[in-house]
Amino acid sequence: MIWIVAILLLLILSVIIFILPIKLGVNFKKNGEKEELYVKIGIVLGIFNLQGSVDFFKFHLNGLLPYILLQTENRVYAENPWLDLKKLIKISLPFRDDILFKLLKRMFEVNNRFFKEIVCQRLAWKTNIGLGDPALTALSTGGIWAAKSILYMNLQRNVQVNFHKPVYEVNPVFNKTEFRVAFDCIFTFRFGHIIIAGCKVLVIYVKSLFAQRG
């Protein structure tokens, strides 16, 4: 009797975890040389119209992004063999070309289906830019607007958008040099979708291995 109750409780818990909504929040702020990145993952709990969230993972990165970007810009690519794409492909791909093509095609299909299940709840992106030259500032402002528009169109094509329009601002600063960014977005998805996508990827990879062996 105890085993039956334990199995039932385990099944109920598995179903709850499978359908449980997860919320991913990303917040990035830059003001001059200072950057702050917050990543927060939580579980959305709701009964009828009452909703709340319980955060189980928080990540705060402060001041490390400029170092990473600086190191990337200062590298001489010709002197770094680990950046040789051909060598990476030869080392990391154990499949024939035809099998690799099918593998990548199926992986992209799984990836597209997974992203279709993601819901974007919020997107806010505010930018202040001043380059010290009014003409350059005006050109950069137009380029940033174009980049934000392209991002939003790609977002609409790949995920579900659950808001009327994003909160976009691009403020040119003509009288001084300035660069400030405030980015905030929230995505929700179900844990079960991750499990399904992971199982599909595993099956595809195993089938590719058998096909490679003949």
Secondary structure, DSSP 8 states (H G I E B T S, - for coil): -HHHHHHHHHHHHHHHHHH-EEEEEEEEEEETTEEEEEEEEEEEEEETTEEEEEEEEEEEEES-HHHHHHHHHH--GGG-GGG-HHHHHHHH--S-HHHHHHHHHHHHHHHHHHHHT-EEEEEEEEEEEEESSHHHHHHHHHHHHHHHHHHHHHHHHHSEE-SSS-EEEEEE--SSEEEEEEEEEEEEEEHHHHHHHHHHHHHHHHHHHHHHH-
